[in-house]
Amino acid sequence: MLDERKKTILKITVKDYIESAHPVSSRVLAKKYLLGWSPATIRNEMADLEEEGYLIQPHTSAGRIPSDRGYRFYVDFLLDGYELYEEDIKVANSIIFSVLDWESLLKKVAELMSERTTFIGVVLYPQLRNTTLKKIEFVDLREETVVIIVTTATGIVKEKIIRLSRSITEEELQRIRMKLNKEFGNKELQKVYWNLSKEEKRINIPSEIIETLKDILKELIYTGKEEGVFVSGLSKILKHLEFQDINKVKTLVDVLEEEKTLSSLLFTAFLNKGLTILIGQEINIPELSDCSVITTVYSLGDNITGSIGMIGPKRMKYERILAFVELIGKTLSERLTQILGEY
């Protein structure tokens, strides 16, 4: 653990570098922040911090910049607290609570995060593998044609039209509906699918209905859309000094355009079930080694449903971005629950 003097120097170095984007020298620290401190003392402490892996000297005779370890120590131990901007609260509430359907809401949240920060905003599509079945409904059309409607606890609705091999009365349809909802309501989709497969004969329901329900459940559980992401602001990364090299930017954008990469990154955050910060090499994606990723989850009611995140340079104002991501996660959860509450 660092002593108090080293903590002070590391904290000021990180904050100055975030603001200026220039390597920080002992001379700058002595003149701007640590008045009365001996320049030799500051120089020696910075050398020790470099030796211990908290600072890096990018060029000989240049100042120093934080390493991944330095940023991590700063975020974990040296932050003065989160800094929530009143304007962020106002804009977030104004935009999020004006959206009327849940899919547009997730897309709008990605755009909002990017617009407010000039970073990349990403939102993971709701995760359905562990969600539960809310209800099954039927609509009787004509000539043995029926619409089957499946609604999940997260408000996702899927329907299919089927043609039965025999006519069926409205009363029989209602009996089947009640039986299925009693048997499978509030159970995980995966378990409903397995039980339908195992107990098809016992359930004594027309095979066309059972097979169609299995098809719907399979789509809900395994569809690629479930692992999709809404992304906004890829071009905004060019605004930051770290990404002026066109070759570096092209490589970065290529990776960020791979949906599987982003969904995997956000799914890890979803599993962590809270605010998560990954810095540089911690992301385990070489092309993102100059970035930090801050994520949190969103919920429908009490159920964690998905995750959101910000991708930007390591040189970001963590106090503000952490507060902002947390704000968006909570506001999105509140609005999503309002929109889908009827389900």
N, C-alpha and C positions, 0 to 999 in steps of 0.2 A: 504493500500500500504506500502511496506517495505521502510525503510529509506536507505540512500546510504551505510551505514556501513553494514547493514544486506544483502543488495544486493551483495556487494563485497564478503562477506563471503559465501553466498549461491552459487554464481557463481563459486568461486574457489573450493568449496566443490564438486559441481557437476562435474566440469572438472577433478579434481583429481580422483574422484571415477570412472569416465569413463575410465581414463587411467590405474588406478591401480587395480580396482575391489576389493579394500580393504576399509573397513570403515575408514573415515577420522577423525582424532582427532584434537583437538585444538593445540596440540603440533606440529603436522605435519604442520598445517597452519602457525604457528608462525615461524618455522624453515625454511620452503621452500618458503613461499610466502609473508607473512605479517611481514617482518623484522621490528622491532621497535614497533610493536603492543604489548600491554600487553597480555600475555597468559590468564590472568584472564578475560580481556575484551572479548577476542575471545571466551572463554569458556561460558561466560554469554550470548553472542549474539547467540551462537549455541544452548544453552538451550532455549532461546526465540524462535528461529526458529523451534525447535522441538515442543515446546508448541503450536506454531501457525500452525503446521501441514506441514511444508516445509521439515523437516528432520526427520529421524527415527533412533533410537538407537537399533540395532538388538540384542545386548547383553549388560548386565550390565557391566560397566567400559570399554566398547568398544567404538570405534569412531562412527560416524554417517554416514548415507547414505541418498540420496535424497528420498523423498516420491513421489507419483504420482503428488501431488500438487507442490512439489519442481521442478520436471522435467518440469511440465507445465509452471511454472513461468519462468524458465530458457529459455525454447523454445520461449515463447511469448515476453519476455522482456530483456533477458540478452545475447542473441547470439550476437557475434561481426559481424556476417554476414555469408552468405553461402560461402563455400570453394570448388570451382570447380577445380578438378585436371585436369591438361593438359592431363595426361595419360588416364583418364576416357573419355575425349572428343575424343581423338585419337582412342581408342579401340571401343567406341560406334559407331563412324562414319564408321570405317572399317568394323565392323560386320553388322550393320543394313543396310548399303547401298549396301552390297554384296548379300542380300537375294532377290530372284526374285518373290516369290509369297506371298500373304498377310498372309495366315494361317501359313506358315513356319516362317514368320517374327514375328508373335506374340509369337510363341513357342520359337524362338531364343532370343527374348527380355527377357522372363522369365529366361532363362538360363544365359544370359549376366548379368542381375542384381544380380543373385545369385553368379556367379563366381567372380564378381568384389568386392563383399562385404562380402561374407560368410554368408549372411542372406538368407531368403527365398524370391524368386521372384515370383510374381503372376500377371497374365494378364487376365482381364475379356474379354470374347468373345464379339464381337461387339453387341451392343443392337439394336434390330430391331423393337421393338414395335412402336417407333415413327419415324422410317426412312421412306423415300418416295419411291414410285415406279419410276424407271428411264425409263424402256421401256418393252414392250411385243413384242415378235417376234414369227414367225411360220416358221417351215421347213416342206414343203410338201414332204412326202415320197411316198408311193404308196398304192393302194387298200384302199383308205379312211383313211390312217394312217398319223397323223400329230404330229410333235414335238412342244410343247409349251415351250417357254423359257422366264422366268421372271428375270429381272435384277433390283436390288435395287440401290438406290443412293450411298450406301456404297460399291457397287461392288460385293455383294453376288449374285450368279447366281444359279437358280434352274430350272430344266426342267423335263417334263413328256411327254411320248408318249401316244397318245390316238387314239382310233379307232372310227371314225364317223359313224353314221347310214346311211349316204348318201355320195356320192362323192361330192367334192367341188373344184371349179376351183382356179387356182393361183390368178386370179384377185379378186375373192371373199375373199380369205384369206387376200390379201393385203388391201382390203376395211375394213375388220374386224380389222386388225392390226391398221390401221390408226384411225379408230373410237375409239378403246379402248385406244390408246395412247393419243388421243386428250381429251377423257373424263376423264382419270384417271392418266395421266402422272403428276409427281411431287406432287401427293397426298399421304398422309400417308397410309401405308399398311392396317392399321386397318380400315380406312375410305373406302378404295377401296373394302375391303371385305364386309363391311356393305352395300355399295351402289350396289354391284353386287347382293347381296341377295335381296335387296328391289326392284331393278329396272330391274330384269331379263327380264320381258316381254317387257318393253319399249325399252331395248337395242336391241332386235331382233337379237340375235346371237345364233347359235346352242347351245342347252342346254349342250351338252357334253363339249364344250369349256368353257362355264361359270362354270360348276361344277368342271372341272379340274383346272381352274384358282383359284377357291375358295379353292380347296385342297392345291394348291401350296402356296397361301397366308397364309392359316392356319398353314402350316408347318413352314413358315418363321416367323410367329408371335409367335407361341406357342412351337416350338421345344425346347427340353431340352438343345440342344447344345447352344442355344442363351444365356443360363445362365451358361454355362460352363466356366471353367478357365484353363489356362495353369499354372502349378506349377513346380518350380524347386528349389532344394536345401534343401529338408526336412532333409537330413542327416547332413547338414552343421550346424544345430543348436547345434549339439553335441560339436562343437568347442568352445562354450562359457561356461564360468564357471557357469553361472546361471542354466545351463541345464545338470549338471553332475548326478543328481538323475535320475536313470533309470526309476523309476515309473512316475516321473513328465514328462519325455521326452515321454514315451509311451502314456500318456494321451494327451499330446500336439499334438503328431503326429496323433493320432486317430482323433482328432478334425480337424486338418488341411487336413486330407484325405477325409473329408466330403465336397464334392463339393458345396453343398447347403450353408454351413457355409461361405466358402470363397466367393462364388458368391454374397451372401447377404452383406458381408462386403464390397466388391468392388462396389456393386451396390449403396450402400449408398454414397461412394466416387464419383461415377458417377453422382449422383443427386446433390452433392455439387458443381460440375463443377469447381474444382480447387484443389490446393495443400491442403491436409488434414493430420493432425497429431492426432492420437489417442494414448493415453498413459495409460497402465495398465487398471484400472477399467473402463476407458472411453470406452473401446472396447465392454463392455457388454457381454463378453464371458469369464466366470470364468477361463477356461483353458488357456486363453491368458493374464491373469492378470500380468504376469511377462514380457510381451512383449510391444513393441510399433509398431504401424502400420502407415506407411507413404504412402500416395497414391496421384495420380494425374490423370488427364484425358488424353486421346489421341483423335485426331480428323481426320476426312477425309475432307479436305478443311476447310470450316468454321463450319462444323457440328461435335459437340462432339459425339463420337461414342462408346467409352468404357473407361476403366480405368486400371491403372497398380498400383502395390504396392510392398512394401518391408515389411517383418515381421521379426523382430529381437528383441534382449533383450532391455529393457528400457535403459540399459547402452550402448548406441551407440553414435557415434560421429555425432551429429545432423547436425553440420555445413556442413559436407561432404555428408551425406546421403540425406538431403533435396535438396542440389544442384544436386546430382546425379539423383535422381528420377525426378526432374524437367527437367534435360537435356534429359533423356531417353524419357519422355513424348513428348517433342518437336521434338526430332529426329525421333521417331516413327511416329508421325503425318506427318512429312515432307515426309518420305519414303513411308508411306501408301498412301498418296495423289499422289505421283509419280506412284506407282504401279497401283492404281485404277483410275488414272486420265482419262483414255480412256473411263471410264464409265460415 
